[in-house]
Amino acid sequence: MTKTPWASQNEHRALQRLTLALVETCVRNTLLEDWHAGREVVSPAGDFSDVKIVTPTGEIPYLDASRISDEEMKALMRQVVDAVFTYLSYPEQPIRLGGAAQWDKPKLNATMAAGILRQMAIRNGLDPAVAYAHDDPTVDFSPRSKPQT
């Protein structure tokens, strides 16, 4: 099992609040909010297999259509990067949660955490062949443990 990076439960809760505030402020309150405000697509089948997009060049099954253009993605990423940079530039700001206070509590993404720990272990001298021999995200690569080969 992957060990958690928090020194205490208080640190864990504080990081959860910071994460929610960061995501709400820097991701949710961007172009995503404008796109979310559009009309919702309804699928009587429930899986969108019955929905088609009608274009001048023909119909596109909804599940095959891109939901966001390259230009929209670039604009969104620029907004998110600038917002995160601004947010992190003022670390002493008070954390205020709007609707995010009602969201699920953040948790570690096991695969991402395992990748980070793997890279840290390699940086600390673990043979990359050993590190990448494990596909299991629960393998502990923390400095306190040695993965089994």
Contacts in CASP RR format, 6 or more apart in sequence:
PFRMAT RR
TARGET T0000
AUTHOR 0000-0000-0000
METHOD contacts of the structure
MODEL  1
MTKTPWASQNEHRALQRLTLALVETCVRNTLLEDWHAGREVVSPAGDFSD
VKIVTPTGEIPYLDASRISDEEMKALMRQVVDAVFTYLSYPEQPIRLGGA
AQWDKPKLNATMAAGILRQMAIRNGLDPAVAYAHDDPTVDFSPRSKPQT
1 138 0 8 1.000
1 140 0 8 1.000
2 108 0 8 1.000
2 110 0 8 1.000
2 113 0 8 1.000
2 114 0 8 1.000
2 117 0 8 1.000
2 137 0 8 1.000
2 138 0 8 1.000
2 139 0 8 1.000
2 140 0 8 1.000
2 142 0 8 1.000
3 140 0 8 1.000
3 142 0 8 1.000
3 144 0 8 1.000
3 145 0 8 1.000
4 12 0 8 1.000
4 108 0 8 1.000
6 12 0 8 1.000
6 15 0 8 1.000
15 106 0 8 1.000
16 105 0 8 1.000
16 106 0 8 1.000
17 95 0 8 1.000
17 97 0 8 1.000
18 95 0 8 1.000
19 106 0 8 1.000
20 97 0 8 1.000
20 100 0 8 1.000
20 101 0 8 1.000
20 103 0 8 1.000
20 106 0 8 1.000
21 95 0 8 1.000
21 96 0 8 1.000
21 97 0 8 1.000
21 100 0 8 1.000
22 84 0 8 1.000
22 87 0 8 1.000
23 100 0 8 1.000
24 97 0 8 1.000
24 98 0 8 1.000
24 99 0 8 1.000
24 100 0 8 1.000
25 83 0 8 1.000
25 87 0 8 1.000
26 80 0 8 1.000
26 83 0 8 1.000
26 84 0 8 1.000
26 86 0 8 1.000
26 87 0 8 1.000
27 80 0 8 1.000
27 83 0 8 1.000
28 100 0 8 1.000
29 83 0 8 1.000
30 76 0 8 1.000
30 79 0 8 1.000
30 80 0 8 1.000
30 83 0 8 1.000
31 72 0 8 1.000
31 75 0 8 1.000
31 76 0 8 1.000
31 79 0 8 1.000
32 76 0 8 1.000
35 68 0 8 1.000
35 72 0 8 1.000
41 48 0 8 1.000
41 51 0 8 1.000
41 62 0 8 1.000
43 49 0 8 1.000
43 50 0 8 1.000
43 51 0 8 1.000
43 62 0 8 1.000
44 50 0 8 1.000
48 62 0 8 1.000
48 63 0 8 1.000
49 61 0 8 1.000
49 63 0 8 1.000
51 61 0 8 1.000
51 62 0 8 1.000
51 63 0 8 1.000
52 59 0 8 1.000
52 60 0 8 1.000
52 61 0 8 1.000
52 62 0 8 1.000
53 59 0 8 1.000
53 60 0 8 1.000
53 61 0 8 1.000
53 62 0 8 1.000
53 65 0 8 1.000
68 76 0 8 1.000
87 93 0 8 1.000
110 137 0 8 1.000
110 138 0 8 1.000
111 137 0 8 1.000
113 137 0 8 1.000
114 136 0 8 1.000
114 137 0 8 1.000
114 138 0 8 1.000
114 139 0 8 1.000
114 141 0 8 1.000
115 137 0 8 1.000
115 141 0 8 1.000
117 140 0 8 1.000
117 141 0 8 1.000
117 142 0 8 1.000
118 131 0 8 1.000
118 132 0 8 1.000
118 134 0 8 1.000
118 141 0 8 1.000
120 141 0 8 1.000
120 142 0 8 1.000
120 143 0 8 1.000
121 131 0 8 1.000
121 141 0 8 1.000
121 142 0 8 1.000
121 143 0 8 1.000
121 147 0 8 1.000
122 128 0 8 1.000
122 131 0 8 1.000
124 143 0 8 1.000
126 141 0 8 1.000
126 147 0 8 1.000
130 147 0 8 1.000
130 149 0 8 1.000
131 141 0 8 1.000
131 147 0 8 1.000
133 149 0 8 1.000
134 147 0 8 1.000
139 147 0 8 1.000
140 147 0 8 1.000
141 147 0 8 1.000
END
